[in-house]
């Protein structure tokens, strides 16, 4: 369980949504929140309440190398970024 009391699946919506995209493509955190809300059977606006959790999960996954966080087209430090960001699977380089 996380601080918010929500339990995320082993494969978080962030990683699942990123894995659906072609290599090098990014997703908006909103897409991950919408996928999580849909998975839980919540109404179409419930995703908004999951955005903070998506961000926390994205940071956790980025720190373990399972996800990359981009800001203005550049990879950022998961512990030190602000504002609009996007998520992607790590490249196979």
Residue, then its C-alpha position, 0 to 999 in steps of 0.5 A: x500500500x502507498x501513502x494514499x491507501x491505494x494499492x497499485x498493481x504490480x505492473x502500474x498503469x504508467x508502465x502498461x501505457x508506456x509499453x503500448x507505445x512504440x519505442x521512443x514515444x511518450x505518454x501524458x500522465x493523464x493517460x496513465x491516470x485514466x487507465x487506472x480509473x478505467x481498470x477500477x471501473x470508476x466514472x470518466x472523471x475519477x482519473x483526476x484524483x489519481x494524478x498525484x499517485x501517478x506522479x509518485x509512482x512514476x518517480x518510484x519507477x524512474x528511480x528503479x529504471x523501469x520508466x523515464x520521465x521527460x520534461x521539455x523533451x529531455x530526461x529529467x532527474x526523478x527527484x528534481x522536476x516540476x511542471x508538465x512532464x511525460x512518461x516513456x519506457x526506457x530505451x533499449x540502448 
